Amino acid sequence: MAVGSLPAPDPSAGGVCGSHNGSDLRIAIVTARWNDHLTGRLLDGARRAYDHCSIPHEAVTEVWAPGSFELPLVCQQLAGSGEFDAVIAIGVVVRGETTHYDIVSEAAAVGVREAASSTGVPVIFGVLTTENEDQVLARAGDDDTNKGFEAVVTAVEMATLLRQLPGA
């Protein structure tokens, strides 16, 4: 089943693809406390995806980091622990009047990518970088277009895909 704008995996198309069945996965979600009135909405969306992906709630560990800048280190620690099949970073960075937005956005994106690359565990970038809060709210609704929901689905698909690749 498609999720938001993410089409469902289609094994009949040929090749190898993951699935949206996370019934045997262990997932960690790291959420930034900064802008918690917004990150909480993304986390709510992520929680709704547990059932969609058949993830037992007890198979998910939720961790809070101070802000989006701190997400990569926490994600790397969790991904490198050997306890999780995928890790998700959830944060919100809203542009302000200074260059802080640029620094935090880039550090979060590069750090999350490096956490995945260095551990071999999918670390999903669920950090919204927006011009204003209205853009966040448009992406953090109560349906499957919520970017937190999409991040969980992506994590499950990546974890199940990697299990099928050589070296798994």
C-alpha positions as CSV (number, residue, x, y, z in Angstrom):
1,M,0.0,0.0,0.0
2,A,1.3,3.4,-0.9
3,V,2.0,5.8,2.0
4,G,1.6,9.5,1.3
5,S,3.7,10.1,-1.8
6,L,5.8,7.0,-1.2
7,P,4.7,4.2,-3.5
8,A,4.5,0.7,-2.1
9,P,7.3,-1.8,-2.9
10,D,6.5,-3.8,-6.0
11,P,8.4,-7.1,-6.2
12,S,6.7,-7.9,-9.5
13,A,8.7,-5.1,-11.1
14,G,11.8,-7.2,-10.8
15,G,14.8,-6.9,-8.7
16,V,15.0,-6.8,-4.9
17,C,12.9,-4.6,-2.7
18,G,12.0,-4.3,1.0
19,S,8.6,-4.6,2.5
20,H,6.4,-2.7,4.8
21,N,6.1,-5.6,7.3
22,G,8.2,-4.8,10.4
23,S,6.8,-7.5,12.6
24,D,10.2,-8.9,13.4
25,L,12.2,-5.6,13.5
26,R,13.5,-3.6,16.4
27,I,13.3,0.2,15.8
28,A,14.7,3.2,17.7
29,I,13.3,6.6,17.2
30,V,15.3,9.6,18.4
31,T,13.2,12.8,18.7
32,A,14.6,16.3,19.2
33,R,13.0,18.2,22.2
34,W,13.7,21.5,20.6
35,N,10.4,22.6,18.9
36,D,8.7,19.8,20.8
37,H,5.3,21.2,20.0
38,L,6.2,20.3,16.4
39,T,8.4,17.2,16.8
40,G,5.7,15.7,19.0
41,R,3.3,15.8,16.0
42,L,5.9,13.9,13.9
43,L,6.4,11.4,16.7
44,D,2.6,10.9,16.9
45,G,2.6,10.2,13.2
46,A,5.5,7.7,13.7
47,R,3.6,5.9,16.4
48,R,0.5,5.6,14.1
49,A,2.8,3.8,11.6
50,Y,3.7,1.0,14.0
51,D,0.4,-0.7,13.4
52,H,0.5,0.0,9.7
53,C,3.8,-1.8,9.5
54,S,2.9,-4.5,12.0
55,I,5.6,-3.4,14.4
56,P,5.0,-4.5,18.0
57,H,5.0,-1.4,20.2
58,E,7.4,-3.1,22.6
59,A,9.9,-3.5,19.7
60,V,10.3,0.3,19.5
61,T,12.6,2.3,21.7
62,E,11.9,6.1,21.9
63,V,14.7,8.4,22.9
64,W,14.7,12.2,23.3
65,A,17.7,14.3,22.3
66,P,18.1,18.0,23.2
67,G,17.9,19.2,19.6
68,S,18.3,18.4,16.0
69,F,22.1,19.1,16.1
70,E,22.4,16.3,18.7
71,L,20.4,13.7,16.8
72,P,23.3,12.2,14.8
73,L,25.4,11.3,17.8
74,V,22.5,9.6,19.5
75,C,21.5,7.8,16.3
76,Q,25.0,6.6,15.7
77,Q,25.2,5.2,19.3
78,L,22.0,3.4,18.9
79,A,22.7,2.1,15.3
80,G,26.1,0.9,16.4
81,S,24.7,-1.0,19.5
82,G,23.6,-4.0,17.5
83,E,20.2,-3.8,19.1
84,F,18.3,-2.2,16.3
85,D,17.4,-2.9,12.7
86,A,16.8,0.7,11.9
87,V,17.0,4.1,13.7
88,I,14.9,7.2,12.9
89,A,15.9,10.8,13.6
90,I,13.0,13.2,14.1
91,G,13.5,16.9,14.4
92,V,12.3,20.3,13.2
93,V,14.6,23.2,12.2
94,V,12.7,26.4,11.3
95,R,14.6,29.2,9.6
96,G,15.1,32.2,11.7
97,E,17.0,35.5,11.3
98,T,20.5,34.0,11.7
99,T,22.7,31.4,10.0
100,H,21.9,29.0,12.8
101,Y,19.3,27.2,10.6
102,D,21.9,26.5,7.9
103,I,24.4,25.1,10.4
104,V,22.0,22.9,12.3
105,S,20.2,21.6,9.1
106,E,23.5,20.6,7.4
107,A,25.0,19.1,10.6
108,A,21.9,17.0,11.1
109,A,21.7,15.8,7.5
110,V,25.4,15.0,7.2
111,G,25.5,13.4,10.7
112,V,22.6,11.1,10.1
113,R,24.0,10.0,6.7
114,E,27.4,9.3,8.4
115,A,25.7,7.4,11.2
116,A,24.1,5.1,8.6
117,S,27.2,4.8,6.5
118,S,29.5,4.0,9.5
119,T,27.2,1.4,11.1
120,G,25.5,-0.2,8.1
121,V,22.2,0.3,9.9
122,P,19.5,2.3,8.2
123,V,19.3,5.7,9.9
124,I,16.3,7.6,8.5
125,F,16.3,11.4,8.2
126,G,13.0,12.5,9.5
127,V,14.1,16.1,10.2
128,L,12.0,18.8,8.6
129,T,13.9,21.9,7.6
130,T,11.4,24.6,6.8
131,E,10.9,28.3,6.3
132,N,8.1,28.5,8.9
133,E,5.9,26.5,11.3
134,D,3.0,26.4,8.8
135,Q,5.2,24.3,6.5
136,V,5.8,21.9,9.4
137,L,2.1,21.7,10.2
138,A,1.4,20.8,6.6
139,R,3.7,17.9,6.9
140,A,2.7,16.7,10.4
141,G,-1.0,16.0,10.0
142,D,-3.1,13.1,11.3
143,D,-2.8,11.0,8.2
144,D,-0.2,8.9,6.3
145,T,1.3,12.0,4.7
146,N,2.8,12.8,8.2
147,K,6.6,12.8,7.7
148,G,7.0,10.9,11.0
149,F,4.7,8.2,9.6
150,E,6.6,8.1,6.3
151,A,9.9,7.8,8.2
152,V,8.8,4.6,10.0
153,V,7.6,3.1,6.7
154,T,11.0,4.0,5.1
155,A,12.9,2.5,8.0
156,V,11.0,-0.8,7.7
157,E,11.5,-0.9,4.0
158,M,15.2,-0.2,4.3
159,A,15.7,-2.7,7.1
160,T,13.9,-5.5,5.2
161,L,15.7,-4.6,1.9
162,L,19.2,-4.7,3.5
163,R,18.4,-8.2,5.0
164,Q,18.1,-9.5,1.4
165,L,21.3,-8.0,0.1
166,P,24.7,-9.8,0.0
167,G,26.5,-9.4,3.3
168,A,23.4,-9.4,5.4
